[in-house]
Amino acid sequence: MKWWERKRKEPPAPVVQVRQGGSHPFGALERYTPLRPGELSLYRAIREGVPIVDAAIWKLVRLCGGMSVRCRDGRAQPGLERFWKTVDTGWGQRGVQSFLDRYLDAMFTCGHGLGEIVLAPGGRDIAALLCADPEQVEVKTGDNPMDFRLCQRKVGAPEELPFQDLLLFTPFQPTGDAPCGVSLLRSMPFLAGILLKIFQTTGQNWERAGNLRFAVVCRPEEGEGGFAQERCRQIAQEWSSAMQAGREGSVRDFVAVGDVDIKVIGADSQVLDSQVPVRQILEQLVARTGIPPFMLGLSWSSTERMSTQQADLLTSEITAIRRSVEPVLCRVAELWLRLRGYDDRVEIVWEDINLQDIVEEAKADLYRAQAESMKEENT
């Protein structure tokens, strides 16, 4: 047997497996453990990663706003109203309404709102109302449920903040195991993580469909088994040159001799339908916020009467939220009156929550008036 007829022992063809990490950019959601309380960075990641949750919180903030203050002493009313509209709240904002918007946003996201009353030099006037990051403080409970102190979070033992009377603190939906309040997003990390995985996978599928990967298979013929490795290397080199030319905008043909099979990687796999699971998850998330779906641009099946009932339920939710922040607003107004020697009894007047059709409300008032008149005539 001639030396060139001997079967050459070629090394096996190299196997290349290159795969990028498939985790979505909000990695905190994958590391979430339901057995421990969620951190504030996790809740902020949910708002950043799921736009519908962020939109729902902003709508709640806007719907809860709109209020004025009224005091017993008529002499102090004009000055109190001017202070209510012009007090400095930082970052170029003025008025108690701007303070309340930031306060509610922190309360919904972090589980409690934190603010501070800044006195002017001499302590005879209120210079500003500022919102603080709730992550900066810890709450230290006392010997009884009525006693608690706000402490600055530091490395080691927390340091109690001075002038506790000037600090504003409101827990959101406090419970027995969480008296400092719970976040509106507390029950969302598990479902939000699944939702973001679906979106991330959908994006990868579209990237695969737009940026195709090919599998080139060369089957050597009889008698050329010894040169299969060299032929495979030449086909790989020519295929790489053709693909590089395509990325640069030019057209280059690929010509091969023999049994060469070219397939698109992943073309035979079925793309899962994400409409049903995404809607099921969004229904759970929207139900936690209390916002009717039609207010978030979701065109789900809903009758006119159902939309009216959902609006009524939202009205009761907003009223409950207003009751929780009303003590903080009263404290600000009472301190302003006491610094000037006026009667410190005040009342917060909220604007009406108008989610119904004005025509329907007018009809309801008419029917109510007709019923009252009929009762008077019968009596």
Sequence and secondary structure as in RCSB ss.txt:
>XXXX:A:sequence
MKWWERKRKEPPAPVVQVRQGGSHPFGALERYTPLRPGELSLYRAIREGVPIVDAAIWKLVRLCGGMSVRCRDGR
AQPGLERFWKTVDTGWGQRGVQSFLDRYLDAMFTCGHGLGEIVLAPGGRDIAALLCADPEQVEVKTGDNPMDFRL
CQRKVGAPEELPFQDLLLFTPFQPTGDAPCGVSLLRSMPFLAGILLKIFQTTGQNWERAGNLRFAVVCRPEEGEG
GFAQERCRQIAQEWSSAMQAGREGSVRDFVAVGDVDIKVIGADSQVLDSQVPVRQILEQLVARTGIPPFMLGLSW
SSTERMSTQQADLLTSEITAIRRSVEPVLCRVAELWLRLRGYDDRVEIVWEDINLQDIVEEAKADLYRAQAESMK
EENT
>XXXX:A:secstr
  GGGS                  S GGGTT  TTS   HHHHHHHHHH HHHHHHHHHHHHHH  EEEEES TT
THHHHHHHHHH EEETTEESHHHHHHHHHHHHHHHSEEEEEEEE TTSSSEEEEEE  GGGEEEEE SSTT EEE
EE  SSS EE S GGGEEEEESS  SS TT   TTTT HHHHHHHHHHHHHHHHHHHHHHS  EEEEEE  TT G
GGHHHHHHHHHHHHHHHHHHHHTT        SEEEEEETTTTS     HHHHHHHHHHHHHHHT  GGGGT   
   HHHHHHHHHHHHHHHHHHHHHHHHHHHHHHHHHHHHTT    EEEEE     S HHHHHHHHHHHHHHHHHH
HHH 
